[in-house]
Amino acid sequence: MARPKNTGYYILDAVNKTDIIIIMATEANLYRFPYGFIDRLYDAYMQNSEAKPAALPEKATLNKEAEIAQIMKSIENSPGWKQDVIKKAQKKGKSYEEMLRLDATWLWEQRHK
């Protein structure tokens, strides 16, 4: 019998059978880390528990901000990309930090369409 991969019951079933969970990432896909696993696991535990906490509307915002911060770090660590952002900031009359944030946010939005 094939089990659906996205139901809370099955993720809990799989996690509860393990002692250790390792979530791996490479630089190429680090911006997606931890691939929604922790949020899905948290949601599964909350759906299957008696005591449910108040809704956490800021959870999505926290994930977004963490991903944007990771994108900004990637830009900072890439000399060519960083120079492009510096040039764009000068051309548009903005600070480097402001342009870095705008570019990282734009990239995040493109990835989540």
Secondary structure as the mmCIF struct_conf table of DSSP 4:
data_model
#
loop_
_struct_conf.conf_type_id
_struct_conf.id
_struct_conf.beg_label_comp_id
_struct_conf.beg_label_asym_id
_struct_conf.beg_label_seq_id
_struct_conf.end_label_comp_id
_struct_conf.end_label_asym_id
_struct_conf.end_label_seq_id
HELX_LH_PP_P HELX_LH_PP_P1 ALA A 2 PRO A 4
TURN_TY1_P TURN_TY1_P1 LYS A 5 ASN A 6
HELX_RH_AL_P HELX_RH_AL_P1 GLY A 8 ASN A 16
TURN_TY1_P TURN_TY1_P2 LYS A 17 LYS A 17
BEND BEND1 ASP A 19 ASP A 19
HELX_RH_3T_P HELX_RH_3T_P1 GLU A 27 ARG A 32
TURN_TY1_P TURN_TY1_P3 PHE A 33 GLY A 36
HELX_RH_AL_P HELX_RH_AL_P2 PHE A 37 GLN A 47
TURN_TY1_P TURN_TY1_P4 ASN A 48 ASN A 48
BEND BEND2 SER A 49 ALA A 51
HELX_LH_PP_P HELX_LH_PP_P2 LYS A 52 ALA A 55
TURN_TY1_P TURN_TY1_P5 PRO A 57 PRO A 57
HELX_RH_AL_P HELX_RH_AL_P3 GLU A 58 GLU A 76
TURN_TY1_P TURN_TY1_P6 ASN A 77 ASN A 77
HELX_RH_AL_P HELX_RH_AL_P4 PRO A 79 LYS A 92
TURN_TY1_P TURN_TY1_P7 GLY A 93 GLY A 93
HELX_RH_AL_P HELX_RH_AL_P5 TYR A 96 ARG A 111
TURN_TY1_P TURN_TY1_P8 HIS A 112 HIS A 112
#
